[in-house]
Amino acid sequence: MKEQHKKQLVGLAAVLVSALVLFPLLLDGSGYRERHLKDRIPPAPDMPELAQIEPQSTALPDTSEVAPPAQPAVVAVPAPPLQEAVAAAEPSIDASEDTPRLDEQQVPVAWTLQLASFRDEANARSLRSELIDGGYKVYIRNGPDLVRVFVGPDMQRSRLESLQARLKKDYALEGMIVRFTTQ
């Protein structure tokens, strides 16, 4: 075998070994697992069982004795837990306190709470997952050098101020309220 062929085979072997080492590291599926939302979707509520209504007799009444018409049976069905949860989650907007408004370009003014900035995206994703598990609306934005974690947005700044105090108490996170933008 010529020296040139030996060098080519050694180079090919080195490329194959490095590919076998690097591909599992690069393609570990972390982005794939993040897209799955089935863990975040709550289970369907149990529906209450409905009572059976006994059918009324279809026999013709005796004409000699006329009785008042029978009242239909009324079955009380409790409100499903889903309706109660929806009623509890309705937003309470107090227009006298913090009125939503439009800016100069006729875009609604919304606010968001910036909680943290990280150099490592894994730390930002970890905080986002923890807050989502806590029931908060959380998103992250990648900047040129930092990854920022936000909660919100909301049309009323006053609601974000109360949320800021709750997050400070529960998670020891200082945050700052900033104007929400889509960029």
C-alpha positions as a printed Julia matrix, in Angstrom:
183×3 Matrix{Float64}:
    0.0    0.0    0.0
    1.31   3.42  -0.85
    2.06   6.02   1.78
   -0.58   8.36   0.32
   -3.33   5.73   0.72
   -2.28   5.07   4.33
   -2.57   8.78   5.15
   -6.0    8.96   3.53
   -7.25   5.95   5.5
   -5.94   7.36   8.78
   -7.61  10.7    8.02
  -10.89   8.97   7.17
  -10.73   6.98  10.43
  -10.11  10.19  12.41
  -13.1   11.89  10.78
  -15.35   8.9   11.49
  -14.29   8.69  15.16
  -14.83  12.43  15.7
  -18.23  12.24  13.97
  -19.27   9.33  16.21
  -18.29  11.37  19.28
  -19.75  14.73  18.23
  -23.11  13.72  16.68
  -24.61  12.38  19.93
  -23.53  15.55  21.73
  -25.02  17.86  19.12
  -28.16  15.87  18.42
  -29.27  14.97  21.96
  -32.88  15.97  21.26
  -33.18  18.74  23.86
  -34.98  21.01  21.41
  -37.32  18.19  20.42
  -38.37  17.5   24.02
  -39.04  21.17  24.62
  -41.62  21.39  21.82
  -43.82  18.7   23.36
  -46.65  20.31  25.24
  -48.48  17.23  26.5
  -46.84  17.63  29.93
  -48.2   21.19  30.18
  -51.79  20.39  29.21
  -53.92  19.71  32.29
  -56.0   16.54  32.32
  -59.64  16.79  31.33
  -61.95  17.36  34.3
  -64.22  14.57  35.49
  -67.76  15.14  34.34
  -70.52  14.56  36.91
  -72.85  11.69  36.3
  -76.36  12.62  35.22
  -79.33  11.09  37.0
  -81.72   8.96  35.0
  -85.27  10.29  34.68
  -87.96   7.66  35.13
  -90.34   7.58  32.15
  -93.89   8.59  33.02
  -96.76   6.22  32.42
  -98.34   6.58  28.98
 -101.68   5.11  30.04
 -104.67   7.34  29.46
 -106.1    8.84  32.62
 -109.53   7.9   33.82
 -111.91  10.55  32.46
 -114.11  10.38  35.51
 -111.4   11.79  37.71
 -109.19  14.53  36.25
 -105.91  15.05  38.08
 -103.66  18.08  37.65
 -100.89  17.59  35.08
  -97.72  16.06  36.51
  -94.72  18.35  36.86
  -91.63  17.26  34.92
  -88.84  15.88  37.04
  -86.06  18.39  37.66
  -82.55  17.07  38.03
  -79.94  19.28  39.67
  -76.62  18.98  37.86
  -73.62  20.51  39.64
  -71.48  22.94  37.66
  -68.47  21.17  36.2
  -65.1   22.12  37.68
  -64.01  23.51  34.32
  -66.68  26.23  34.41
  -65.63  27.17  37.93
  -62.0   27.4   36.86
  -62.89  29.6   33.9
  -64.96  31.9   36.1
  -62.09  32.19  38.58
  -59.54  32.95  35.84
  -61.49  35.78  34.21
  -59.36  38.9   34.09
  -60.31  41.72  36.37
  -59.63  44.95  34.52
  -60.26  48.07  36.53
  -60.42  50.82  33.91
  -60.47  53.57  36.52
  -57.15  52.45  37.98
  -54.91  51.66  35.01
  -56.61  52.31  31.7
  -55.29  50.39  28.69
  -54.35  52.82  25.91
  -52.9   53.07  22.4
  -49.54  54.61  21.5
  -48.74  56.99  18.62
  -48.86  54.16  16.05
  -52.26  53.01  17.39
  -50.71  49.89  18.95
  -51.97  48.81  22.4
  -49.53  49.62  25.17
  -48.63  46.42  27.0
  -46.16  45.74  29.78
  -44.01  42.75  30.64
  -41.9   41.79  33.64
  -38.25  41.05  32.9
  -37.12  38.68  35.64
  -33.58  37.63  34.77
  -30.81  37.71  32.17
  -28.46  34.79  31.62
  -25.4   34.16  29.51
  -26.2   30.44  29.47
  -29.47  29.58  27.69
  -29.85  26.38  29.74
  -30.25  28.48  32.91
  -32.93  30.6   31.24
  -34.81  27.49  30.07
  -34.62  26.01  33.55
  -36.13  29.14  35.13
  -38.78  29.27  32.41
  -39.77  25.65  33.08
  -39.96  26.28  36.82
  -42.2   29.33  36.36
  -44.43  27.56  33.82
  -44.9   24.76  36.35
  -45.91  27.49  38.8
  -48.66  28.6   36.42
  -47.11  31.78  34.99
  -47.05  32.96  31.35
  -43.31  32.93  30.66
  -41.22  33.45  27.54
  -37.53  33.97  26.77
  -35.8   36.17  24.24
  -32.31  35.67  22.87
  -30.18  38.77  22.57
  -26.7   39.17  21.11
  -25.01  38.22  24.4
  -27.79  37.48  26.92
  -30.93  35.37  27.17
  -33.72  37.2   29.04
  -36.65  35.64  30.89
  -39.98  37.53  30.87
  -43.4   37.07  32.5
  -46.44  38.59  30.85
  -47.4   40.58  28.89
  -50.31  42.45  30.44
  -52.25  45.54  29.43
  -52.35  46.89  32.99
  -49.1   47.81  34.66
  -50.7   47.61  38.11
  -51.36  43.88  37.72
  -47.71  43.32  36.8
  -46.66  45.26  39.9
  -48.64  42.87  42.11
  -47.22  39.92  40.15
  -43.73  41.33  40.66
  -44.27  41.39  44.44
  -45.62  37.81  44.41
  -42.64  36.53  42.38
  -40.24  38.31  44.7
  -41.86  36.61  47.69
  -42.2   33.13  46.13
  -39.03  32.9   44.02
  -36.8   35.69  45.45
  -36.59  37.25  41.98
  -36.31  40.97  41.53
  -37.76  42.04  38.25
  -38.3   45.19  36.3
  -41.39  46.18  34.36
  -40.65  47.14  30.77
  -42.74  47.98  27.74
  -43.69  44.87  25.76
  -42.52  44.78  22.17
  -42.74  42.08  19.54
  -39.06  42.34  18.56
